[in-house]
Amino acid sequence: MTVRQDQLKNGFRIVSENMPGLQSAAIGIWVTAGARNERIEQNGIAHFLEHMAFKGTERRSALQIAEAIEDVGGYINAYTSREVTAYYARVLKDDVALAMDVIGDIVLNPIFDPREIEVERGVILQEIGQAYDTPDDVIFDWLQEQSYHDQPLGRTILGPTERVSAFSREDLSGFVSEHYGPEQMILSAAGAVDHDALMKMAEEMFGHLQPRKGLIAEAAKFTGGEARQEKNLEQAHFALAIESPGYRDDAIYTAQIYSTALGGGMSSRLFQEVRESRGLCYTIFAQTGAYADTGTTTIYAGTSADQVGELATITIDEMKRAAQDMSPEEVARARAQMKAGMLMGLESPSNRAERLARLVQIWGRVPSLEDTVAKIDAVSTEDVRAFAETMAVQAPAALALYGPVSGAPTLVELQERRAA
């Protein structure tokens, strides 16, 4: 399998990987603009725009967009994250050109019909309402807000109802003008694809776009803080975030191995101590996420009202213990889990296309899998223990609690336990 990468004169980037033996392909446009690129009055508009892309273009109605892909047995979708918006499809190899035409059409030619805006506004408001009714959605939004308080990176992707209720056609068009230039777009494809054919289609479809400088996202600063809301729920939801490296920092590999060993699976420390040994919860996990210039290691658990205090303090104790006695066997297991997860995921052309796009966004190129595996393998037990010490004692933290949480310690109390 060979990765090929090119760029049009206007800055539009193309990356692809042919996967021999496959009869299908994944193809999409990744726009390097997401929720953190919004001004405060725009919060939620990147996600609104993603919805509107499927509501009609100059050439196709909403139904025709869906039928064009589903008539050939394909699948089309989109998502908005804090740093990208993606429009992608999965089709058989003979339908790659069709998928490219449809995706290009919805990205370049949305008509933003006022009637459809109102329909989709209602859909998004329902989506926001559903999120409010889902405790583990709410708590992670609160945790993000406390981690990056009063910053674009700390705001919700869906946006507040009052903003979404007020967005106009001009607001949508304005965000496109600001962020959907050729230099902010990456065409990524994997599977049964021909790079030269993709280049030709990209030139025909996107080559006429004029270069424009995208607006630079505000630099992030992890602030920390606490959000707590008492509510009559069955479970007390506990989420702790610790500042971690961004994805351009090689320490991200140490952070990911650490969080895997701490709470990444059934053999992890938190799962074994908190669930298996003490029976304090059903769900507990740790994971590390990263952005361009910052990251967070997050620990989440759901437990009963009378056990949330014990769970919180044991979690801190386990973090501190990891700095002292994380074993070579645990690190080796976490490394193996990390590599296996990455390599197994890349057997899917959809996952591979997404990886290509993200790497081009991050680095401007696609590092080899061998390089990535070598960086994972280079992480030593001493590296993980040193990182665990920072996580347990020094790094800034944020806390979110939701449900019957009156018995939970405050962030200040947890910080004192960290420092003890």
Buried (B, 14 or more C-beta within 10 A) or exposed (E): EEBBBBBBEBBBBBBBBBBEEBEBBBBBBBBBBBBBBBEEEBBBBBBBBBBBBBBBBEBBBBEBBBEBBEEEEBBBBBBBBBBBBBBBBBBBEEBBBBBBBBBBBBBBEBBBBEEBBEEBBEEBBEEBEEBEEEBBBBBBBBBBBBBBBEBBBBBBBBBEBEBBBEBEBEBBEEBBEBBBBBBBBBBBBBBBBBBEBBBEBBBEBBEEBEEBEBEEBBEBBBBBBBBBBBEEBEBBBBBBBBBBBBBEBEBBBBBBBBBBBBBBBEBBBBBBBBBEEEEBBEEBBBBBBBBBBBBBBBBBBBBBBEBBBBBBBBBBBBBBBBBEEBEEEBBBBBBEBBBEBBEEEBEBBBBBBBBBBBBBBBEEEBEEBEEBBEBBEEBEBEBBBBBBBBBBBEBBBBBBBBBBBEBBBEBEBBBEBBEE
